[in-house]
């Protein structure tokens, strides 16, 4: 069966009227099995017959997008969530459930952006123009000359000149000190010039957080972000990433691996549910406010989702903010957190829209750029009509 959850919202001149449907618990938890995206996604007869036209149209459009690929690229999609005004308009699980967590891959980078913003708000960090020499004083002796001058802003915008994506896993899983190695190797091109997607730089953000707050990144995130959002982190698996796959990782519910020195990965591998991912998108949609509490300053939300650099050949989006992709969908300004193998949190503020896709990453999967096409060509036009 396909699990669905529907709500009601009116935003930006768009009246989205939907029937309020309770999700049948018999098929939506534990080891429930739903069709893969390559199978029919029609609403089962056991669900209410008066579902809104817009919800049905979005669900049908998404299924057509899956089916028309004809490549099996979407077979590993495990969850799709569409919310308007914070209400779930469409919620679908494929051989998964609302309680199941999965590796969100580089969506972790956008979580790190949130934590950096909170640390700035609280005065743990002075500004995005601080340099690594200032931010990581205990590592100054091992830093290359160019590394010393890299700024926090450059790390956040992927303009630090550090090695590109993939080098962390290839080069560091067997190294004793990841942070020291990144800093000693230094940038491979002059900092501050061109966009170069770098997980090395994202991991440095985690080390910077530890230095600034005196706490582990997970401890700080629990208190300032996860607990207020209602994201369950207890118990937390914190396996050391010495091999890949990470030992004990798949069996854990919530998990955030560390490097050999105990620094949580700033670039990858946080495990969250699809609903947790939607909460992150909703927090950013709400300018950092969550149920009346300002978890992140509105100023940081705005700055982090402004275009700071052109991405050039990147297929996800043509501009980048502070660890958020910045783009347009169907002519509407949008921003997104994205991860390899089909992980997406897309936000379209003008439509009060959050779209989440969670996938079991594998070779040949649909990537974030494919999912953004679904948002642009299916979901947004449906809401605007």
Secondary structure, 3 states (H helix, E strand, C coil): CCCCCECCEEECCEEECCCCECCCHHHCCCCCCCCCCCCCCCCCCCCCCCCCHHHHHHHHHHHHHHHHCCCCCCCCEEEEEEEECCEEEEEEECCCCCCCCEECCCHHHHHHHHHHHHHHHCCCCCCCCCEHHHHCHHHHHHCCHHHHCCEHHHHHCCCCCCCCCCHHHHHHCCCCCHHHHHHHHCCCCCCCCCCCCCHHHHHHHHHHHHHHHCCCHHHHHHHHHHHHHCCCCCCEECCECCCCCCCCCCCCCEECCECCCCCECCCCCCEECHHHHHHHHHHHHCCCEECCEECCCHHHHHHHCCCCEECCCCCCCCEECCCCEEEEECCEEEEEEEECCCEEEEEEHHHCEEEEEEECCCCCCCCHHHHHHHHHHHHHHHHHC
